[in-house]
Amino acid sequence: MKLSWFHLMPYRFLPEDFKEKYRSVWVDVPSALYDAEKTHGLYHEFLDELEFAEQCGFDGLCVNEHHQNAYGLMPSPNLMAAALSRRTQRAVITVLGNSIALYNPPVRIAEEFAMLDVMTGGRFIAGFPVGTSMDTNFAYGEVPATLRDKYREGHDLIIKAWTHPEPFSFNGKYTQLRYVNIWPRPLQKPHPPVWIPGGGSIETWDWVLDHDYCYCYLSYFGFIRGAKVLQGFGSAVRSAASSRTRIVLASSSSWRWQRRMPPQSASTMPMRITFIINACMSTKALPMHRDIVPRPHCVPVLCRRWVTVLPNCAAN
């Protein structure tokens, strides 16, 4: 079992009556509530916490991309990953992730992720979310009807940029480039591991299975909803007869687990579990360092809770 620490980097200084006075913490939250001087200190605290997580023995450090909201002050997780690359030595840095359809051209992601892979010495995982409607449609103005098509084309361009040894031309529907020849190139071969965050969309399930990627279900809606999504995805996996599909599941208690399926019957599928502890979900005051890390006895309890979703699988 591996443990990773996931930070959303929330703004801690919203007024106590925020829920009563304002309709949302996303997209149209009033900028008058924001204080840049306070955020200067927050960013350093956030990085301190992630660095401290490695010192505590966590196997991975996770950052992610959100726009125009007060619960995630990280429109560019790549900047945070770059900062962590110099101050950490062992933990894998996961950018979970870059919303491909928002980048023009998408080779910018290929370049920056290649940089991070080299800077970390191969301690890097690439995340490619389709993105929430709040980020992609409302904040960045992408057309919902073409978002997935643009995302998939961008993904194909990134993977080819990482793996094709010679310069090439790309003539897509949304991106046309005469020369694609990224420098630097990834350290991990053929490319860094790819994780796909999702909220339960069937289209994402099918796409993940087609590419044999790691699916990351973000279950901020509780265990019951998470269990239903997991069971549905498990059915899709069995229908597709995938031999190496991996699942990462985030529960409402901010834990995730990862399961690897070898080519065996469903009743004997062993699981490799990876928990990702999500730091600082609340916009209220953060605890001191000594209180950040969950108590070790919580791990088997939460582990058993998720394993019961698939009772026929043997955990190891």
Backbone hydrogen bonds, N-H to C=O, Kabsch-Sander energy under -0.5 kcal/mol:
donor,donor_aa,acceptor,acceptor_aa,energy
2,K,273,I,-1.6
4,S,275,F,-2.9
5,W,60,G,-2.8
6,F,4,S,-0.5
6,F,277,I,-4.8
7,H,5,W,-0.5
7,H,62,C,-2.5
8,L,279,A,-1.2
11,Y,70,A,-3.5
12,R,10,P,-0.6
18,F,15,P,-1.6
21,K,17,D,-1.8
22,Y,18,F,-2.6
27,V,68,Q,-2.6
28,D,26,W,-2.5
33,L,30,P,-1.5
34,Y,31,S,-1.8
39,T,35,D,-1.8
40,H,36,A,-1.8
41,G,37,E,-1.0
42,L,38,K,-1.7
43,Y,39,T,-2.6
44,H,40,H,-1.2
45,E,41,G,-2.1
46,F,42,L,-3.0
47,L,43,Y,-2.2
48,D,44,H,-2.3
49,E,45,E,-2.4
50,L,46,F,-2.1
51,E,47,L,-2.6
52,F,48,D,-2.5
53,A,49,E,-1.9
54,E,50,L,-1.4
55,Q,51,E,-1.6
56,C,52,F,-1.7
57,G,54,E,-1.5
58,F,53,A,-2.2
59,D,3,L,-2.8
60,G,3,L,-1.3
61,L,92,V,-3.0
62,C,5,W,-3.4
63,V,94,T,-2.5
66,H,74,M,-1.1
70,A,25,V,-2.3
73,L,9,M,-3.7
74,M,72,G,-1.3
79,L,76,S,-1.0
80,M,76,S,-0.8
81,A,77,P,-2.6
82,A,78,N,-2.2
83,A,79,L,-2.0
84,L,80,M,-2.4
85,S,81,A,-1.7
86,R,82,A,-0.8
86,R,83,A,-0.8
87,R,83,A,-0.7
88,T,84,L,-1.0
92,V,59,D,-2.6
93,I,123,R,-2.7
94,T,61,L,-3.2
94,T,92,V,-0.6
95,V,93,I,-0.5
95,V,125,I,-2.1
96,L,63,V,-3.7
96,L,94,T,-0.8
98,N,127,G,-2.4
100,I,98,N,-1.1
100,I,129,P,-0.6
102,L,99,S,-2.1
103,Y,100,I,-1.9
108,R,105,P,-1.8
109,I,106,P,-1.4
110,A,106,P,-1.3
111,E,107,V,-2.6
112,E,108,R,-2.5
113,F,109,I,-2.9
114,A,110,A,-1.6
115,M,111,E,-2.3
116,L,112,E,-2.4
117,D,113,F,-2.4
118,V,114,A,-2.2
119,M,115,M,-3.3
120,T,116,L,-2.2
121,G,118,V,-1.1
122,G,117,D,-2.9
124,F,122,G,-1.1
125,I,93,I,-2.0
126,A,193,P,-2.8
127,G,95,V,-1.6
128,F,195,W,-2.2
130,V,197,P,-0.6
136,T,132,T,-2.9
137,N,133,S,-1.2
138,F,133,S,-2.4
139,A,134,M,-2.0
140,Y,135,D,-1.1
141,G,137,N,-0.6
142,E,136,T,-2.9
146,T,143,V,-1.2
147,L,143,V,-0.9
147,L,144,P,-0.6
148,R,144,P,-0.5
150,K,146,T,-2.4
151,Y,147,L,-2.5
152,R,148,R,-2.8
153,E,149,D,-2.0
154,G,150,K,-2.3
155,H,151,Y,-2.5
156,D,152,R,-2.2
157,L,153,E,-1.9
158,I,154,G,-2.3
159,I,155,H,-2.6
160,K,156,D,-2.1
161,A,157,L,-2.5
162,W,158,I,-1.9
163,T,159,I,-1.8
164,H,160,K,-2.9
168,F,180,V,-1.6
170,F,177,L,-2.8
172,G,175,T,-2.8
177,L,170,F,-3.1
180,V,168,F,-1.7
195,W,126,A,-2.7
196,I,214,C,-3.5
198,G,216,C,-3.0
205,W,201,S,-1.8
206,D,202,I,-2.3
207,W,203,E,-2.0
208,V,204,T,-2.8
209,L,205,W,-2.5
210,D,206,D,-2.3
211,H,207,W,-1.4
212,D,208,V,-1.1
213,Y,208,V,-1.8
214,C,194,V,-1.7
215,Y,213,Y,-0.6
215,Y,246,R,-2.7
216,C,196,I,-2.9
217,Y,215,Y,-0.7
217,Y,248,V,-3.1
218,L,198,G,-2.5
218,L,216,C,-0.6
219,S,217,Y,-1.1
219,S,250,A,-1.6
220,Y,218,L,-1.5
222,G,219,S,-0.7
226,G,222,G,-2.1
227,A,223,F,-2.9
228,K,224,I,-1.9
229,V,225,R,-2.3
230,L,226,G,-2.6
231,Q,227,A,-2.4
232,G,228,K,-2.2
233,F,229,V,-2.8
234,G,230,L,-2.6
235,S,231,Q,-2.0
236,A,232,G,-1.9
237,V,233,F,-2.5
238,R,234,G,-2.4
239,S,235,S,-2.4
240,A,236,A,-2.1
241,A,237,V,-0.9
242,S,237,V,-1.6
246,R,213,Y,-0.9
247,I,259,R,-1.0
248,V,215,Y,-4.1
249,L,257,W,-1.6
250,A,217,Y,-3.3
251,S,249,L,-0.6
251,S,255,W,-4.4
254,S,251,S,-2.0
257,W,249,L,-0.6
259,R,247,I,-1.0
261,M,245,T,-1.2
264,Q,262,P,-2.5
268,T,265,S,-1.7
269,M,266,A,-0.9
271,M,314,A,-0.8
273,I,271,M,-0.6
275,F,2,K,-2.4
277,I,4,S,-3.7
277,I,275,F,-0.5
278,N,254,S,-1.8
279,A,6,F,-4.9
279,A,277,I,-0.7
291,D,288,M,-1.9
292,I,288,M,-0.5
292,I,289,H,-1.4
293,V,289,H,-0.6
298,C,295,R,-2.1
299,V,296,P,-1.3
301,V,297,H,-0.7
302,L,298,C,-2.3
303,C,299,V,-2.4
304,R,300,P,-2.5
305,R,301,V,-1.8
306,W,302,L,-1.7
307,V,303,C,-2.3
308,T,304,R,-1.7
309,V,306,W,-1.8
310,L,307,V,-1.2
313,C,310,L,-1.8
315,A,313,C,-0.6
316,N,271,M,-1.0
